[in-house]
Amino acid sequence: MLLSIREYGVIEDNGTEHAFAKELDHICVPTSVFDYLCELSSQTKKNGIAIFELEGRRKIKVDNYVGIIQTPCGHTIEILPKHVEIHEQDQREIVLANERQLLRKMLRILWKLPSSREAGSASLDKLDLPLSEWIMSRFLEACNLLLQRGLRSEYQRIAEQSAYLKGKLNIQKYLTQPVTEQNRFPIEHDVFSLNTAPNRLIKAALEKICTLTQDNDNWRLANEIRQKLSEVPKSTLPCLDFPQWKSGRLYAQYESIKVWCEIVLGEQTPSALQGEWYGMSLLFPMEKLFEAYVLSEMEKKYSGHYRIQRQKSNKYLCRHNGKNRFNLRPDIYFEAKNKTIHNNMILDTKWKLLDQNSEDQRYGISDGDMRQMFAYSYMYLEHDGPIVLIYPKSLKFHEALPDFQLNKHERDQGKNPKIWVLPFDLDNDELIGFDMIKNQDIGDS
């Protein structure tokens, strides 16, 4: 059974074998699922990753990770972004479908995937498919396209004992054979075969999908394709076969399917969960996903004016015992190509819902975030360029906040360090309220 919940939602053990959604951000699960999630949380905490927080004796709260977790008892927990605030229970499915679509769009950017139209027919790219089924459907779509173009075969060297001479005779081995085996020839010859590393990996992914999918269309299509690859053995060691995946003109038709194959087989999962149960479990820290998405959009629009660098890290807060300590790593650094026209800038992304009408005029921005921006401004820009703090656009935050004027030292007079807090519209892929080309608030122009 599929259970969908958003970030910071509550998962409760209902003490029975039934699972259901209590509210938009509150689901009840069987004891077996709850115990597995607790065990998983304990394992990941040892690696410094907090997926869940304990809310009570039989309740856990989801942290800011999104993705899917498949349990040994057959349930799938789908964790989606919390992009909108809504309280009408009758709109639950609409909200979840929109959040699901947003997560897919962001993952396409993270994995550098082609859009549905570029990849071929989008008949399987349904709005209501959960993330795991969507990944499987896109892999199967790429498989179908590959079969239409034709699978690639290669010559492979075969060594065997044969009653007939063909290829190359291993004379030394033949002369040392017992007399009773003199009628068999140890030979080596080449065979043109579909048994290649890419084809073996595709077959392994198909076998996994046939076992895991709960969607009838995916199961039917996976079995049809698997039958067409009946002569290809499945890969038993993907970690050894993936490095043998060739690229270039002869394997151009395989490029679109490689990334899906890596995802299905668990070879490309930024935060993959692995244990005794090897289902399709993928989790992503939402703040990193948002950062990667914003960076991709900024590169598309502004790379002609700026050299854009992610996680620039050449500044430190202090020195200690002759070494630099406490590295400062802004999310996105804009270095102006023409410094007579543009200033260097720093962009930092935060995945959090702000409220532009809050009475305290702090809007939900934390003290730590502002201190961090001050350090970036001083160390990277010498208080001589804008800092842009980016949050997702929402119903309560849909326009740029009034600028924050940084306090500065007397020696910095004449400089005008500001922090702009801006919403990023994930529906239209645009930053609202600031002109990156002119380095100014759009309202001032």
N, C-alpha and C positions, 0 to 999 in steps of 0.2 A: 504494500500500500504506500502511496505517496503522501507525505505530510509536508506542507509548505509553511514556512515561518520567516519573518524578517529579522534583521539584526536587532539585538537587544530584546527579542521576544523571550517568553518563558515556556519551557518544556516541563510538563508535570507528569509524574507517574500516577496513572489512575487506578493501579492495583488490579486491573483486569487484562484480558487479551484484546480489548478493543482500543482503537485509535480514532480520534476525532479532533476537530478544531473547535476550541471553546470560544475564542475571539480571533480578531485579525492577527494579533501578536501573542497568542496563547494557545498551545496545542497540548493535548493529552495523549500519552503513548503507553503501550503495554510495559510491564515491568522488565521484560527481556530487553526491550529497546532502551529503556532508561538506564539499566545496569550497564549495557554496552557503551552508552554515551559517557557515563561516569568513568568507566575504565579507560576509554579513549582520552578523556580529559586529563586523567591522571598521567597517562603515557606522554601526552604532548607537553604537559607542564614541566616534565623533566628536561625537555629540550627548549624551555623558555617560551613556549607558545601557549597562551591562555585562550582556549576556544570557548569554554563555558565557565560561568561563575556559579557557585552554590548559593541558592536563594532560600533554601529551607531543607528540611529532612528529605523531601521527595520532589524538589523543584530545582531546576538549573536555569540560568539565564544565558542566552547566546551573546557572545562578544561581537566585535566588529569583523567577523569573518563571514564570507559568503561562499556558496558552492553547494556541494552535495555530499552526503554521507550515506552509504548503503550498509545496512546491518546484516549480520549473519542470518537473522530470522526472516529476511525478505523485505523489510520496510526500507523506504528511502526518505531521508530527511533532506529537504531542499531549503537552504537558507538564502534569502534574497536581500538585496539592498533595501534600506529604509530611506526612500527618497521623498515620499510625501506623507503628510500627516492627515489622517482621515479617520472619522469615528463612526460612520454609518456602516453597520454590520452587513447590510444588504449589498454593499459595494465591494465586499471582500475579494471576490473572484476577479473583478475588474482591476483592483489595485494590484493583486498578485500577478496578473497577466502583464500589466504595465511594468512592474518591477522586474519580472522575468525577461521581458524584451530589452530593458535597459542593461541588465547584466550580460545578455548575449552580445549586445552592441559593444560593450566595453571589453569583453573577452576577445572579440574579433580584432580589436586594436592591439590588445596585449599579445596575441598570438600572430598578428600580422596576417589575418585570414582574408581571403577574397569575400566580397559580398555574395549574397545568394544569386543575384543576377549574373555576376561574373563567373560563378562556379557552375552554373547550369540551371536546370529546373529547380524551382523553389517549392515544389508541391509538398515536400516533406517538412518544410520550415514553418510549421504551424505555430500559431500564437500560444496555444494551450499546452504545448509539449513542455514537460519539465526539463531542467538543464541536462540531466543525464540522457534522456531520450533524444533531446535536440542534438547533443554531441554525436550520438549513435546515428541519427538520421543524416547528419551532414557527412559523416564518414561513408555511409552507404550510398549517398548521392555521388560522392567523389568516386566510389568503387564502380558505380554504374557508368560514369563518364569514362573511366579508365578502360573498362571492358569494351566500350564502343570504339575506343581508339586502338585497342589491342594491347595485350600483355607482352612484355619484353622477355625473350628467352636468351640464354647465354650458353656458350660451349663450356662443358665441364669435363675434366679429366677423370676417367673411370679406370680403376685397376681391378682386374678380375681374372679368374681361371676359366678358360674357354676351350671348347672342343675344336674351334676354328681359329685360324690365324687372321687377325685384322688389327690395324694400328701398329703398335710398337711391341715387339717381343722382348721380354726381360730375359736375356740369354743367361746371365749368371744364375738367376733363380731357377730357370728351366734345367740347367745342367746339374744343379744340386738337388733336384727333386728325386724322391724315391722312384725306383723302376716302375712300381705299380701306378704311378701318377704321370708317366711319360706321355700318356695320351691327352693330357690337359696342358694347355699353353697359358703361362702367366703373361697377360698382355695389358697394355695401356692404350686407351683410345678416347677420343672426344665425343661427347653426346650433346646435341642441341636440346636443352631442357628448360622447362619453366621453373625448375627448382633453384630460384635465386633468392638472395636475402630479402629484397623488397616484397617478392611474392609470398615468401614464408611468413613475413611479418603481417602482411595483409590477411593471410589465412588465419593466423593466430588471433588477430583482432576480430575477425568474423566469428570465430569459435567463441570468443568471450562475449560478444554481443548476443549470440544465440542463447547463451546461458543467462545473461543478465536482463535483457530487455523485457519489459512488460507491455510494450505497445505492439498490437497485432501487425500493423503495417511494417514496422521495423523487423519483427521476427520473420515474417514471410519473405521480405526482400533479402534479409541476411541469409536465409536458407537457400534461396534461389541462387545467390551469388556464390555461396559456399559450394553448391553442386557443380557450378561451372569451373571451380578451382579444385575439383576432386583429386586431380593428379599432383597437386602441390602439397607437400607436407607442411604442417604448421611449425612455426619457430618455437623451439623449446627454451632458447636463451636469447631473448630480445636484446639484452645489453651487449651481446656479441654481434648480433646481426645488424643493428642500427649503424655501427661504424662502417659496415660494408655497403650501405645504401649509396649507390653511385649517383652523381649529378652530371649535368651536361646535356648536350643536344639529344643523345640517344635515350636519356631518361627524363626528358622534359615533361612528358605526360604524367610522370609520377610525382611531380613537385606539389601539386594541389592536394594530394592524398597523404603526403608524408606527415604533415603536422597533425592531421586527424588521427593517424595511426599512432603517433607518439602519445597523444592525449588518451586514446582508448586503452593503450597498453601501459599507461602510467609512466612513460619515459619523459614526459614534459609536463610536470605538475609543480608549479612554484611552491605549493604547500601540500604535498600529497600525504595522505595518511596510509600507512601500511602496517599491517600486523598479521595476525593469524588469518584474518578475513581479507582477501584481496578483491573486494568489489571495486566499483568505480567510485572512489571517494576523492573529491577534489575540493580544497578550501583555499581561498585567497583573502589576504588582508585587504579590506575595502579601501583603506587610505592609500595603499600602494597602487591599487587598481585605478582609483580616481586620479592619482598623480600621473600614472602612465597615460591615461586617456587625455588629460589636459595637455600634457607635453606633446602628444601626437598632434593635437589640433593646433597648438601654438607653432609647431614646426611647419605645418602646412601653410600657415598664413604669414609668418614673420621671418622665415629663414632667409629671405632676400635682404633683410635689413640688419639681422643680428646673427651672431654665432651662438647657437643655443646649446647649452651643456646641462646635463642632468647630474645632480648630486656632486657639484663642484666641491672639492675638499682640500684646498691648499691653505686654509686659514685655521688657526687654533686660538683658543682663549688665553692660554698661558704657556709658560715653559717651566719645567720642573726637573731638576737634576740633569740639566743640559739637553733635555728633550722636550719637544712640543707635546702638549697634553690638551685633551678635550677638543676634538675636531669639530668644526662647524661645517655642516653639509646642507646648504639650501637645496630645495627640491629642483628648482630650475633657475639657471643663471643666463641672463641675456647680455652678451657682450656686443656693443654697438660696432658695426663695421665702419661707419662714418661718425666719428666722435664729435665732429663739428655740427652735426644735425641731431644726433640721438645721444642719450645717456645710457650707461650701463644700468641694468635693472635686475632685481631678484623677484622671482615669483615663488610663493610657497603655498601648497595646497593643503586644505584641511577638510576631511570628510566629517562634517557636523552640520546639523540644521540650526541656523541662526534665527533670531526673532528681531527684525528691524524696528519693532514698536515696543521693545522692552522698556520699562520705566526707569531702570537704573542706567540706561544708555551704555551698557556693556555688551548687550546684544547676544550674550552667550559665549563671547570670546574669553578664553582663559588668560589669567595673568602670565602663565608660562609661555603662551603663544606670543604675547606682546614682548616679553623679555627676549625671546628668541629672535624676533624681528629686529629689535634694537641692536642685538649683537651682530646680526647679518649686516645691517646698515652701516654700523661703525667699522667692522672688519673688512667687508668686501667693497663697500661703496664710499667709505670715508664720509658718510652723511651727505653725499652729493649725488643722490639718485633715488628714485622712488622704489619702495617696497610694495609689492602687490600681493595681498593675502586673499586667497581664492577659496570660497566655500560653494557648495552646490546650491543652485537656485531652488527655492521652494515657495509655497504659498505665503509664508511669513518672511521670506527674504528674497525679493525680486528686483531690487534696485541697489545701486552703490550707496554705501553708508557715507556720511560726511567724512572728509579725510581726517586722519589722526596726525596731528603735527607733533613730531618727536621733539622732546626737550633736548637741548644741546649745550655743549660747553662754550664758554666765552670765546675760545679760539676758533670755534666753528661758525662765528658770525658771518653772515653773507650766504651761508648754505641754507637749503630749505628741505630738510629731510621729512618726507611724508610716508605714511602707510595708507594705502588704499585697500579697503575691504570690499571685495566685489563678488557678485554671484556669477556662477558659470551655468549657463542654460544647457543641460544635458539633452534636451529634446531638439534644440536647434544648433548645438555645438558652437556656442559663441560666448565670449566673455562680455558681460554687460557693464557699461559705465566707464570704460577707460579706453583711450586710443593709444595703442602700443607704438604706432608710428610717430605720433606727436609727443609721446611721453606726458600725456595730460588727461585729466578728467574730461569726459565728453561734455559734461555740463558747463565746463569753463570755456569751451571752444566756440 
